[in-house]
Amino acid sequence: MSLRDIPVRTLDGAPTTLGRLAGDKVVLLVNVASKCGLTPQYTGLVELQGRYGPRGFTVVGVPCNQFAGQEPGTAEEIQEFCAVTYGVDFPLLEKTDVNGEDRHPLYTALVELPDAEGAAGDVQWNFEKFLIGRDGEAVARFRPRTEPGDPAVTGAVEKALG
């Protein structure tokens, strides 16, 4: 099964899949949080969306409260924070577990992908990024401290866009 076919829910609870949500776009899937030291990465994610969106790319944010309770808000609070504070204009999914017993099936598949150093396994913290190609395959993984504008990220996006 392609990552694009795994059922997910939008922030407002509507059932969908990455394929329906993003079409055939290249996707940067990022577990996000509103009260994290890395939260300012939203700025870089919005910039990536603006830069590459017209070429067939989208960021998809996945709120997650598994890391020190740094995403405690309701769906409405998350939406308002993202829109007002950072001008987020990319899709957000519902609050999701990315690790542990209740790990979402999407992340069960994604955590098998190793990062640039060859390490796979659990998501380390908020703002871990997975790049998914048009074919629905995960092609790159970037750990939380890798900024969205880092050349490794933008280079991988460029390559995936062709």
KATASUL-V265864 format. One record per residue. SS is DSSP state (a for helix, b for strand, c for the rest). BURIAL is I if it has 24 or more other C-alpha atoms within 12 Angstrom, else O. Layout:
SS_BURIAL + SS_BURIAL
//
This chain:
c_O + c_O + a_I + a_I + a_O + c_O + b_I + b_I + b_I + b_I + c_I + c_O + c_O + c_O + b_O + b_O + b_I + a_I + a_I + a_O + a_I + a_I + c_O + c_I + c_I + b_I + b_I + b_I + b_I + b_I + b_I + b_I + c_I + c_I + c_I + c_I + c_O + c_I + c_I + c_I + a_I + a_I + a_I + a_I + a_I + a_I + a_I + a_I + a_I + a_O + a_O + a_I + a_I + a_O + a_O + c_I + b_I + b_I + b_I + b_I + b_I + b_I + b_I + c_I + c_I + c_I + c_I + c_O + c_O + c_I + c_I + c_O + c_O + c_O + a_I + a_O + a_O + a_I + a_I + a_O + a_I + a_I + a_O + a_O + a_O + a_O + c_O + c_I + c_I + c_I + b_I + b_I + b_I + c_I + c_I + c_I + c_I + c_I + c_I + c_O + c_O + c_O + c_O + c_I + a_I + a_I + a_I + a_O + a_I + a_I + c_I + c_O + c_I + c_O + c_I + c_O + c_O + c_O + c_O + c_O + c_O + c_I + c_I + c_I + c_I + c_I + c_I + c_I + b_I + b_I + b_I + b_I + c_I + c_I + c_O + c_I + c_I + b_I + b_I + b_I + b_I + b_I + c_I + c_I + c_O + c_I + c_I + c_I + c_I + c_O + a_O + a_O + a_I + a_I + a_O + a_I + a_I + a_O + a_O + a_I + a_I + c_O
//
